[in-house]
Amino acid sequence: MSGDPPKSGLMSAINKTLGPIMLMVYSPNMVMFMWYAAAHCDGSFSELARRILDKGAIAGVAEIWSNVTLGTPVVLYAIFGYMLFALFLQVTMPGPRAEGPVTPKGNVPVYKDNGFVCFLVTIASFVGLTFYLKKHGLTPTVVYDRFDEVLVTLTLFSLVFCLVLQFKGYFFPSSSDHGSSGNLLFDFYWGTELYPRVFGVDVKVFTNCRFGMTVWPLLCLIFALKSYELHGFVDSMWVSCFLQMVYFTKFFWWEAGYMRTIDIMVDRAGYYICWGCLVYVTGFYTSVSLYLVNKPVHLGTPLSAVILILGVFSIAINFLADKQKQDIRASDGKCLIWGKPAKVIRAQYVLESGEKRESILLASGWWGVARHFHYVPELLLAFFWTVPAGFENLMPYSYVIFLFILLTHRTFRDDEKCGAKYTTFWETYCKHVPYKMIPGVF
Protein backbone atom coordinates (compact mmCIF):
# COMPACT_ATOMS: atom_id res chain seq x y z
CA MET A 1 0.00 0.00 0.00
CA SER A 2 2.88 2.36 0.59
CA GLY A 3 3.45 2.63 -3.15
CA ASP A 4 -0.04 3.99 -3.91
CA PRO A 5 0.49 7.67 -3.08
CA PRO A 6 3.62 8.01 -5.26
CA LYS A 7 1.78 6.27 -8.10
CA SER A 8 -1.12 8.66 -7.67
CA GLY A 9 1.29 11.58 -7.59
CA LEU A 10 3.01 10.31 -10.72
CA MET A 11 -0.27 9.97 -12.61
CA SER A 12 -1.29 13.45 -11.51
CA ALA A 13 2.04 14.84 -12.74
CA ILE A 14 1.58 13.09 -16.10
CA ASN A 15 -2.05 14.15 -16.54
CA LYS A 16 -1.73 17.71 -15.29
CA THR A 17 1.82 18.69 -16.19
CA LEU A 18 3.82 16.40 -18.47
CA GLY A 19 0.93 15.47 -20.76
CA PRO A 20 -0.21 19.07 -21.37
CA ILE A 21 3.41 20.22 -21.93
CA MET A 22 3.93 17.50 -24.55
CA LEU A 23 0.68 18.35 -26.34
CA MET A 24 1.38 22.08 -26.27
CA VAL A 25 4.84 21.48 -27.76
CA TYR A 26 3.62 18.92 -30.30
CA SER A 27 0.52 20.66 -31.63
CA PRO A 28 1.99 23.95 -32.97
CA ASN A 29 4.84 22.00 -34.56
CA MET A 30 2.43 19.53 -36.16
CA VAL A 31 0.46 22.35 -37.74
CA MET A 32 3.64 23.87 -39.18
CA PHE A 33 4.83 20.44 -40.39
CA MET A 34 1.59 20.07 -42.36
CA TRP A 35 2.11 23.43 -44.04
CA TYR A 36 5.79 22.79 -44.73
CA ALA A 37 5.12 19.32 -46.16
CA ALA A 38 2.50 20.72 -48.53
CA ALA A 39 4.45 23.84 -49.51
CA HIS A 40 8.04 22.54 -49.67
CA CYS A 41 8.00 18.71 -49.69
CA ASP A 42 5.45 17.96 -52.40
CA GLY A 43 3.06 16.68 -49.73
CA SER A 44 5.46 13.92 -48.65
CA PHE A 45 5.98 13.14 -44.96
CA SER A 46 9.00 11.01 -45.84
CA GLU A 47 10.64 13.99 -47.54
CA LEU A 48 9.72 16.14 -44.54
CA ALA A 49 11.32 13.60 -42.18
CA ARG A 50 14.44 13.40 -44.35
CA ARG A 51 14.91 17.18 -44.27
CA ILE A 52 14.46 17.30 -40.50
CA LEU A 53 16.74 14.35 -39.74
CA ASP A 54 19.46 15.47 -42.16
CA LYS A 55 20.06 18.46 -39.91
CA GLY A 56 19.27 16.69 -36.66
CA ALA A 57 15.84 16.76 -35.03
CA ILE A 58 16.14 20.07 -33.18
CA ALA A 59 18.05 21.88 -35.92
CA GLY A 60 15.66 20.46 -38.54
CA VAL A 61 12.58 21.72 -36.71
CA ALA A 62 14.29 25.08 -36.19
CA GLU A 63 14.97 25.22 -39.92
CA ILE A 64 11.26 24.81 -40.64
CA TRP A 65 10.33 27.59 -38.24
CA SER A 66 13.01 29.80 -39.79
CA ASN A 67 11.02 29.65 -43.03
CA VAL A 68 7.96 31.09 -41.30
CA THR A 69 7.14 34.77 -41.48
CA LEU A 70 5.18 36.58 -38.80
CA GLY A 71 1.94 38.06 -40.06
CA THR A 72 2.35 40.90 -42.56
CA PRO A 73 -0.32 43.66 -42.68
CA VAL A 74 -2.45 41.85 -45.27
CA VAL A 75 -2.60 38.72 -43.08
CA LEU A 76 -3.33 40.73 -39.94
CA TYR A 77 -6.14 42.55 -41.73
CA ALA A 78 -7.55 39.26 -43.01
CA ILE A 79 -7.48 37.49 -39.61
CA PHE A 80 -8.70 40.26 -37.35
CA GLY A 81 -11.04 41.68 -39.97
CA TYR A 82 -12.71 38.30 -40.19
CA MET A 83 -12.87 37.99 -36.40
CA LEU A 84 -14.68 41.31 -36.13
CA PHE A 85 -17.03 40.31 -38.94
CA ALA A 86 -17.76 36.96 -37.25
CA LEU A 87 -18.38 38.64 -33.89
CA PHE A 88 -20.74 41.10 -35.56
CA LEU A 89 -22.74 38.25 -37.10
CA GLN A 90 -22.78 36.26 -33.86
CA VAL A 91 -24.26 39.19 -31.99
CA THR A 92 -26.64 40.65 -34.61
CA MET A 93 -27.99 37.76 -36.70
CA PRO A 94 -31.44 36.57 -35.58
CA GLY A 95 -32.12 33.12 -34.21
CA PRO A 96 -34.38 31.28 -31.77
CA ARG A 97 -33.40 30.65 -28.17
CA ALA A 98 -31.58 27.36 -27.62
CA GLU A 99 -30.52 25.76 -24.34
CA GLY A 100 -27.62 23.50 -23.57
CA PRO A 101 -27.75 20.68 -21.03
CA VAL A 102 -27.83 21.53 -17.35
CA THR A 103 -24.33 21.71 -15.87
CA PRO A 104 -23.14 19.94 -12.70
CA LYS A 105 -23.59 23.27 -10.90
CA GLY A 106 -27.21 23.50 -12.08
CA ASN A 107 -26.70 26.19 -14.72
CA VAL A 108 -28.41 26.03 -18.10
CA PRO A 109 -26.40 27.74 -20.87
CA VAL A 110 -28.53 29.75 -23.29
CA TYR A 111 -27.62 30.42 -26.91
CA LYS A 112 -29.02 32.25 -29.90
CA ASP A 113 -29.34 29.54 -32.54
CA ASN A 114 -28.15 31.64 -35.49
CA GLY A 115 -25.28 29.47 -36.73
CA PHE A 116 -26.90 28.52 -40.04
CA VAL A 117 -27.74 32.14 -40.85
CA CYS A 118 -24.21 33.25 -39.94
CA PHE A 119 -22.75 30.49 -42.14
CA LEU A 120 -24.87 31.46 -45.16
CA VAL A 121 -24.10 35.16 -44.77
CA THR A 122 -20.37 34.41 -44.40
CA ILE A 123 -20.19 32.22 -47.52
CA ALA A 124 -22.25 34.71 -49.55
CA SER A 125 -20.00 37.55 -48.35
CA PHE A 126 -16.90 35.56 -49.32
CA VAL A 127 -18.27 34.93 -52.81
CA GLY A 128 -19.06 38.63 -53.20
CA LEU A 129 -15.63 39.63 -51.92
CA THR A 130 -13.97 37.20 -54.32
CA PHE A 131 -15.75 38.70 -57.34
CA TYR A 132 -14.86 42.21 -56.14
CA LEU A 133 -11.17 41.34 -55.65
CA LYS A 134 -10.94 39.53 -58.99
CA LYS A 135 -12.47 42.53 -60.73
CA HIS A 136 -9.62 44.66 -59.35
CA GLY A 137 -6.83 42.20 -60.14
CA LEU A 138 -6.63 40.75 -56.63
CA THR A 139 -7.50 37.37 -55.14
CA PRO A 140 -8.34 35.91 -51.72
CA THR A 141 -5.85 33.11 -52.43
CA VAL A 142 -3.21 35.36 -50.92
CA VAL A 143 -4.26 33.48 -47.76
CA TYR A 144 -2.87 30.28 -49.31
CA ASP A 145 0.30 32.05 -50.44
CA ARG A 146 0.88 33.33 -46.89
CA PHE A 147 -0.59 30.41 -44.99
CA ASP A 148 2.48 30.10 -42.77
CA GLU A 149 1.91 33.67 -41.64
CA VAL A 150 -1.72 32.88 -40.92
CA LEU A 151 -0.79 29.90 -38.73
CA VAL A 152 1.96 31.57 -36.71
CA THR A 153 -0.13 34.72 -36.17
CA LEU A 154 -3.10 32.67 -34.97
CA THR A 155 -0.82 30.64 -32.70
CA LEU A 156 0.57 33.73 -30.99
CA PHE A 157 -2.85 35.34 -30.70
CA SER A 158 -4.35 32.13 -29.28
CA LEU A 159 -1.68 31.80 -26.59
CA VAL A 160 -2.44 35.33 -25.34
CA PHE A 161 -6.17 34.70 -25.68
CA CYS A 162 -6.01 31.52 -23.58
CA LEU A 163 -3.95 33.30 -20.92
CA VAL A 164 -6.60 36.05 -20.70
CA LEU A 165 -9.34 33.40 -20.39
CA GLN A 166 -7.39 31.65 -17.63
CA PHE A 167 -7.21 34.72 -15.44
CA LYS A 168 -10.74 35.80 -16.33
CA GLY A 169 -11.88 32.49 -14.86
CA TYR A 170 -9.93 33.20 -11.68
CA PHE A 171 -11.19 36.72 -11.07
CA PHE A 172 -14.22 37.41 -13.31
CA PRO A 173 -16.05 34.11 -13.94
CA SER A 174 -19.24 34.17 -15.96
CA SER A 175 -20.98 31.49 -13.88
CA SER A 176 -20.44 29.11 -10.99
CA ASP A 177 -19.04 26.53 -13.47
CA HIS A 178 -15.45 27.60 -12.94
CA GLY A 179 -12.50 26.82 -10.74
CA SER A 180 -8.80 26.07 -10.52
CA SER A 181 -7.05 22.72 -10.46
CA GLY A 182 -4.30 24.22 -8.31
CA ASN A 183 -1.87 23.86 -11.21
CA LEU A 184 -1.34 27.02 -13.25
CA LEU A 185 -0.05 25.12 -16.27
CA PHE A 186 -3.00 22.73 -16.32
CA ASP A 187 -5.42 25.62 -15.83
CA PHE A 188 -3.95 27.26 -18.94
CA TYR A 189 -4.21 24.01 -20.91
CA TRP A 190 -7.67 22.90 -19.77
CA GLY A 191 -9.24 26.24 -18.89
CA THR A 192 -10.85 27.66 -15.78
CA GLU A 193 -14.42 28.19 -17.05
CA LEU A 194 -16.90 25.89 -18.72
CA TYR A 195 -18.99 28.61 -20.37
CA PRO A 196 -17.06 31.91 -20.38
CA ARG A 197 -18.70 34.98 -21.83
CA VAL A 198 -17.14 38.34 -22.61
CA PHE A 199 -19.56 41.27 -22.88
CA GLY A 200 -22.31 38.73 -23.39
CA VAL A 201 -20.51 36.91 -26.23
CA ASP A 202 -20.15 33.17 -25.67
CA VAL A 203 -16.45 32.39 -26.10
CA LYS A 204 -16.84 28.73 -27.10
CA VAL A 205 -19.51 29.52 -29.69
CA PHE A 206 -17.05 32.00 -31.20
CA THR A 207 -13.91 29.85 -31.12
CA ASN A 208 -15.56 26.54 -32.03
CA CYS A 209 -18.26 27.64 -34.46
CA ARG A 210 -17.87 31.21 -35.72
CA PHE A 211 -14.13 30.78 -36.16
CA GLY A 212 -12.96 27.17 -36.34
CA MET A 213 -15.92 25.59 -38.11
CA THR A 214 -16.42 28.63 -40.37
CA VAL A 215 -12.80 29.30 -41.30
CA TRP A 216 -12.46 25.65 -42.31
CA PRO A 217 -15.01 25.94 -45.19
CA LEU A 218 -13.61 29.34 -46.14
CA LEU A 219 -10.15 27.81 -46.48
CA CYS A 220 -11.64 24.91 -48.40
CA LEU A 221 -13.02 27.41 -50.93
CA ILE A 222 -9.80 29.45 -50.98
CA PHE A 223 -7.67 26.36 -51.65
CA ALA A 224 -10.11 25.19 -54.36
CA LEU A 225 -9.87 28.61 -55.99
CA LYS A 226 -6.07 28.47 -55.82
CA SER A 227 -6.18 25.05 -57.49
CA TYR A 228 -8.37 26.51 -60.25
CA GLU A 229 -5.97 29.43 -60.73
CA LEU A 230 -3.05 27.02 -61.11
CA HIS A 231 -4.58 24.06 -62.95
CA GLY A 232 -8.07 24.93 -64.12
CA PHE A 233 -10.94 22.62 -63.13
CA VAL A 234 -9.73 19.52 -61.27
CA ASP A 235 -12.42 17.00 -60.36
CA SER A 236 -10.65 15.64 -57.26
CA MET A 237 -10.55 19.08 -55.64
CA TRP A 238 -14.17 19.72 -56.61
CA VAL A 239 -15.41 16.39 -55.19
CA SER A 240 -13.50 16.85 -51.94
CA CYS A 241 -14.61 20.46 -51.55
CA PHE A 242 -18.25 19.65 -52.35
CA LEU A 243 -18.48 16.90 -49.73
CA GLN A 244 -16.84 19.11 -47.12
CA MET A 245 -19.26 21.95 -47.88
CA VAL A 246 -22.23 19.60 -47.51
CA TYR A 247 -20.82 18.53 -44.14
CA PHE A 248 -20.43 22.15 -43.00
CA THR A 249 -23.96 22.98 -44.10
CA LYS A 250 -25.28 20.05 -42.07
CA PHE A 251 -23.17 21.09 -39.08
CA PHE A 252 -24.57 24.61 -38.95
CA TRP A 253 -28.13 23.45 -39.58
CA TRP A 254 -27.67 21.22 -36.51
CA GLU A 255 -25.54 23.65 -34.47
CA ALA A 256 -27.92 23.65 -31.50
CA GLY A 257 -27.30 19.91 -31.23
CA TYR A 258 -23.54 20.49 -31.23
CA MET A 259 -24.02 22.59 -28.10
CA ARG A 260 -25.00 19.37 -26.33
CA THR A 261 -21.86 17.43 -27.28
CA ILE A 262 -18.87 16.59 -25.09
CA ASP A 263 -16.81 19.43 -26.66
CA ILE A 264 -19.18 21.93 -25.09
CA MET A 265 -20.54 20.04 -22.07
CA VAL A 266 -17.25 18.84 -20.58
CA ASP A 267 -14.24 20.62 -22.10
CA ARG A 268 -13.43 23.97 -20.53
CA ALA A 269 -12.31 26.99 -22.54
CA GLY A 270 -8.53 26.69 -22.44
CA TYR A 271 -5.68 25.83 -24.78
CA TYR A 272 -7.13 22.37 -25.53
CA ILE A 273 -10.35 23.73 -27.04
CA CYS A 274 -9.63 27.36 -27.92
CA TRP A 275 -6.16 26.97 -29.45
CA GLY A 276 -7.43 23.79 -31.07
CA CYS A 277 -10.35 25.53 -32.77
CA LEU A 278 -8.44 28.69 -33.67
CA VAL A 279 -5.27 27.03 -34.97
CA TYR A 280 -5.42 23.23 -35.14
CA VAL A 281 -8.68 23.21 -37.11
CA THR A 282 -7.29 25.91 -39.40
CA GLY A 283 -3.97 24.21 -40.07
CA PHE A 284 -4.69 20.49 -39.66
CA TYR A 285 -8.32 19.83 -40.56
CA THR A 286 -7.84 21.60 -43.88
CA SER A 287 -4.91 19.36 -44.87
CA VAL A 288 -6.74 17.52 -47.68
CA SER A 289 -7.57 20.72 -49.55
CA LEU A 290 -4.12 22.14 -48.81
CA TYR A 291 -2.50 19.02 -50.28
CA LEU A 292 -4.66 18.99 -53.42
CA VAL A 293 -3.57 22.49 -54.45
CA ASN A 294 -0.15 21.24 -55.52
CA LYS A 295 -1.10 17.59 -56.13
CA PRO A 296 -4.07 17.57 -58.52
CA VAL A 297 -5.60 14.16 -59.22
CA HIS A 298 -7.88 13.49 -62.18
CA LEU A 299 -10.56 11.01 -61.16
CA GLY A 300 -12.85 10.90 -64.16
CA THR A 301 -16.64 11.17 -64.11
CA PRO A 302 -17.56 7.60 -63.00
CA LEU A 303 -15.21 7.53 -60.00
CA SER A 304 -16.15 11.09 -59.02
CA ALA A 305 -19.84 10.13 -59.08
CA VAL A 306 -19.28 7.03 -56.92
CA ILE A 307 -17.31 8.99 -54.30
CA LEU A 308 -19.92 11.75 -54.25
CA ILE A 309 -22.81 9.31 -53.81
CA LEU A 310 -21.10 7.40 -51.01
CA GLY A 311 -20.09 10.63 -49.28
CA VAL A 312 -23.58 12.13 -49.43
CA PHE A 313 -25.05 8.81 -48.20
CA SER A 314 -22.67 8.89 -45.21
CA ILE A 315 -23.62 12.41 -44.24
CA ALA A 316 -27.31 11.57 -44.63
CA ILE A 317 -26.98 8.74 -42.09
CA ASN A 318 -25.08 11.02 -39.71
CA PHE A 319 -27.77 13.69 -40.06
CA LEU A 320 -30.63 11.23 -39.52
CA ALA A 321 -28.95 9.84 -36.40
CA ASP A 322 -28.60 13.33 -34.94
CA LYS A 323 -32.20 14.12 -35.92
CA GLN A 324 -33.51 11.07 -34.06
CA LYS A 325 -31.97 12.31 -30.85
CA GLN A 326 -33.36 15.81 -31.40
CA ASP A 327 -36.83 14.41 -32.11
CA ILE A 328 -36.72 12.38 -28.89
CA ARG A 329 -35.86 15.45 -26.84
CA ALA A 330 -38.51 17.60 -28.55
CA SER A 331 -41.27 14.99 -28.03
CA ASP A 332 -40.22 13.88 -24.54
CA GLY A 333 -39.61 10.39 -25.91
CA LYS A 334 -43.08 10.09 -27.45
CA CYS A 335 -42.35 9.68 -31.14
CA LEU A 336 -41.80 7.01 -33.76
CA ILE A 337 -38.33 5.82 -34.67
CA TRP A 338 -38.15 3.77 -37.86
CA GLY A 339 -41.93 3.45 -37.77
CA LYS A 340 -42.12 2.09 -34.22
CA PRO A 341 -42.52 3.72 -30.80
CA ALA A 342 -39.13 4.85 -29.58
CA LYS A 343 -37.39 2.71 -26.96
CA VAL A 344 -36.16 5.03 -24.25
CA ILE A 345 -34.67 4.81 -20.79
CA ARG A 346 -35.56 7.66 -18.45
CA ALA A 347 -32.34 8.12 -16.55
CA GLN A 348 -32.30 10.05 -13.31
CA TYR A 349 -29.20 11.85 -12.09
CA VAL A 350 -28.25 14.21 -9.28
CA LEU A 351 -26.63 17.65 -9.57
CA GLU A 352 -23.89 18.78 -7.20
CA SER A 353 -26.57 20.72 -5.30
CA GLY A 354 -28.46 17.48 -4.65
CA GLU A 355 -31.29 18.35 -7.04
CA LYS A 356 -32.62 15.40 -9.04
CA ARG A 357 -33.01 15.65 -12.82
CA GLU A 358 -33.97 13.29 -15.64
CA SER A 359 -32.63 12.65 -19.14
CA ILE A 360 -33.88 10.44 -21.96
CA LEU A 361 -31.56 7.77 -23.36
CA LEU A 362 -32.62 6.58 -26.82
CA ALA A 363 -32.15 2.83 -27.33
CA SER A 364 -33.68 2.37 -30.78
CA GLY A 365 -33.07 3.55 -34.33
CA TRP A 366 -29.43 4.36 -35.08
CA TRP A 367 -28.87 4.71 -31.32
CA GLY A 368 -29.94 1.10 -30.87
CA VAL A 369 -27.34 -0.11 -33.37
CA ALA A 370 -24.46 1.11 -31.20
CA ARG A 371 -24.07 3.75 -28.50
CA HIS A 372 -21.92 5.95 -30.76
CA PHE A 373 -22.78 4.59 -34.20
CA HIS A 374 -23.11 8.15 -35.57
CA TYR A 375 -19.30 8.36 -35.49
CA VAL A 376 -19.08 5.66 -38.19
CA PRO A 377 -20.69 7.69 -41.01
CA GLU A 378 -18.68 10.73 -39.88
CA LEU A 379 -15.47 8.75 -40.32
CA LEU A 380 -16.64 7.38 -43.68
CA LEU A 381 -17.48 10.88 -44.89
CA ALA A 382 -14.01 12.13 -43.95
CA PHE A 383 -12.53 9.20 -45.87
CA PHE A 384 -14.65 9.93 -48.95
CA TRP A 385 -13.60 13.59 -49.10
CA THR A 386 -9.98 12.47 -48.64
CA VAL A 387 -9.77 9.57 -51.10
CA PRO A 388 -9.88 11.89 -54.16
CA ALA A 389 -6.27 12.78 -53.20
CA GLY A 390 -5.20 9.24 -54.12
CA PHE A 391 -2.66 7.13 -52.26
CA GLU A 392 0.69 8.59 -53.29
CA ASN A 393 1.25 10.21 -49.89
CA LEU A 394 0.01 9.81 -46.34
CA MET A 395 -0.40 13.53 -45.68
CA PRO A 396 -3.98 13.94 -46.97
CA TYR A 397 -5.09 11.08 -44.70
CA SER A 398 -3.78 12.80 -41.58
CA TYR A 399 -7.21 14.16 -40.65
CA VAL A 400 -8.95 10.79 -41.15
CA ILE A 401 -6.39 9.05 -38.95
CA PHE A 402 -6.63 11.79 -36.32
CA LEU A 403 -10.44 11.69 -36.41
CA PHE A 404 -10.46 7.91 -35.97
CA ILE A 405 -8.26 8.20 -32.87
CA LEU A 406 -10.26 11.17 -31.54
CA LEU A 407 -13.68 9.57 -31.95
CA THR A 408 -12.58 6.17 -30.67
CA HIS A 409 -11.15 7.84 -27.57
CA ARG A 410 -14.32 9.91 -27.28
CA THR A 411 -16.47 6.76 -27.04
CA PHE A 412 -14.59 5.89 -23.85
CA ARG A 413 -14.88 9.47 -22.55
CA ASP A 414 -18.60 9.53 -23.31
CA ASP A 415 -19.20 6.18 -21.62
CA GLU A 416 -17.17 7.18 -18.57
CA LYS A 417 -19.03 10.48 -18.24
CA CYS A 418 -22.45 8.91 -18.72
CA GLY A 419 -21.64 6.01 -16.40
CA ALA A 420 -20.71 8.42 -13.63
CA LYS A 421 -23.76 10.59 -14.28
CA TYR A 422 -26.49 8.00 -14.80
CA THR A 423 -25.02 5.06 -12.78
CA THR A 424 -27.40 2.06 -12.89
CA PHE A 425 -29.51 3.64 -15.66
CA TRP A 426 -26.44 3.67 -17.89
CA GLU A 427 -25.73 0.05 -17.05
CA THR A 428 -29.27 -0.79 -18.17
CA TYR A 429 -28.77 1.19 -21.37
CA CYS A 430 -25.51 -0.64 -22.11
CA LYS A 431 -27.32 -3.97 -21.75
CA HIS A 432 -29.85 -2.81 -24.37
CA VAL A 433 -27.09 -1.38 -26.63
CA PRO A 434 -23.94 -3.42 -25.91
CA TYR A 435 -21.61 -2.07 -28.61
CA LYS A 436 -19.78 1.25 -28.48
CA MET A 437 -19.48 2.12 -32.18
CA ILE A 438 -19.49 -0.84 -34.58
CA PRO A 439 -22.10 -3.57 -33.96
CA GLY A 440 -20.58 -6.98 -33.52
CA VAL A 441 -17.04 -5.55 -33.46
CA PHE A 442 -16.53 -2.67 -30.99
Secondary structure, DSSP 8 states (H G I E B T S, - for coil): -TTHHHHHHHHHHIIIIIHHHHHHHHHHHHHHHHHHHHHHSTT-HHHHHHHHHHS-HHHHHHHHHHT-----HHHHHHHHHHHHHHHHHHHHS---EEE----TTS---EEE--HHHHHHHHHHHHHHHHHHHHHTT--TTHHHHTHHHHHHHHHHHHHHHHHHHHHHHHHS-SSSSB---S-HHHHHHH-SBSS-EETTEEHHIIIIIIIIHHHHHHHHHHHHHHHHHHHS--HHHHHHHHHHHHHHHHHHHTHHHHTTSHHHHT--SSIIIIIIIIIIIIIIITHHHHHHHHS-----HHHHHHHHHHHHHHHHHHHHHHHHHHHHHHHTT-SEETTEE--EEEEEEE-TTS-EEEEEEE-STHHHH-TTTTHHHHHHHHHHHHGGG-SS-SGGGHHHHHHHHHHHHHHHHHHHHHHHHHTHHHHHHHHHS--SSSTTT-
